[in-house]
Amino acid sequence: MADLRSATPDDVVGLRSLGEAVLPATYDPIDPALSALILDEWWAVDRLAEQVERLPHVVAEAGGEIVGMANLGRRGDREVMWKLYVHPQHQGSGLGARLLAATEDLVEGDALWLEHVAGNDQAAGFYARHGFAEVERVANPPYPDDVWMRKALR
């Protein structure tokens, strides 16, 4: 079973490795160009280092490797979980639900927001099963729409 803990700057390389495992598996079936863009822009080591310093991150570690992660940030007045990813070999183990619960515990307000890419049916189903409802879709040409979901807390 994976242990959950707060991320540190020392986790950046492990987070990048997680991204290299999970992003192609998640996004290549939807749009391989989007997969490459996300990995290059949002999972670059320097970008991850900045994010870990600025935002709360929860990582799941098993066997000395990071096998899952989630983070929390803001967009205006929304508290947003920008990332929740579980290594493909650990999906279905309940780890995603544990990471989500740990992230919800960090929320100061009464709602948690997130966005996922249209066509990511696995994510949409997971979030719906955990109390999130779709609120809006935002066009993101030339890529699939961004789907915003919200869950009321407390």
C-alpha positions, -999 to +999 in steps of 0.1 A: +000+000+000+012+035-009+020+060+018+007+096+014+027+126+023+034+162+014+057+167-016+091+182-011+115+197-037+134+164-036+103+148-053+105+167-086+124+140-105+099+114-092+070+135-102+084+139-137+088+101-139+052+097-129+041+122-156+061+102-182+042+071-172+007+085-168+003+113-194+007+092-225-016+065-211-042+092-203-040+116-232-026+098-262-059+082-270-076+116-269-049+137-286-012+128-287-002+164-294-020+175-263-002+147-243+032+160-255+022+196-248+011+189-212+042+169-205+065+195-219+048+225-204+033+214-171+055+185-162+089+200-170+113+196-140+117+234-135+080+239-137+073+211-112+099+225-088+081+259-089+048+243-084+060+222-054+073+253-038+041+273-044+013+248-041+004+221-017+011+187-032+002+153-019+023+124-032+017+087-029+049+067-025+053+029-028+086+010-029+106+043-030+088+055-061+061+082-065+030+064-078+004+091-075+000+128-068-025+156-064-022+193-059-043+223-050-042+258-062-064+287-070-080+304-100-097+335-089-120+326-060-120+289-069-098+263-050-087+240-078-072+206-078-050+210-109-036+175-109-046+141-097-028+113-113-021+077-104+004+055-121-013+030-145+000+000-124-018+014-093-051+025-108-081+007-094-064+003-060-083+031-043-052+054-044-070+080-064-098+082-038-072+086-011-054+114-029-087+131-036-097+129+001-063+142+012-067+171-012-102+179+000-088+181+035-066+210+023-095+231+009-103+261+031-136+270+014-168+251+007-161+237-027-134+220-047-131+226-084-112+208-111-108+206-148-103+177-171-100+173-209-132+164-228-128+128-239-111+117-207-141+095-198-122+077-171-115+109-152-151+122-157-165+089-143-141+089-113-150+125-104-187+120-109-186+089-086-169+111-060-195+138-059-183+162-087-208+177-112-199+193-145-204+230-144-190+243-177-171+235-208-145+259-222-133+257-258-096+251-261-088+249-299-071+231-314-074+207-285-105+192-268-126+213-245-117+219-209-145+204-187-149+222-153-164+202-124-173+213-089-179+194-056-196+210-026-177+204+006-188+207+042 
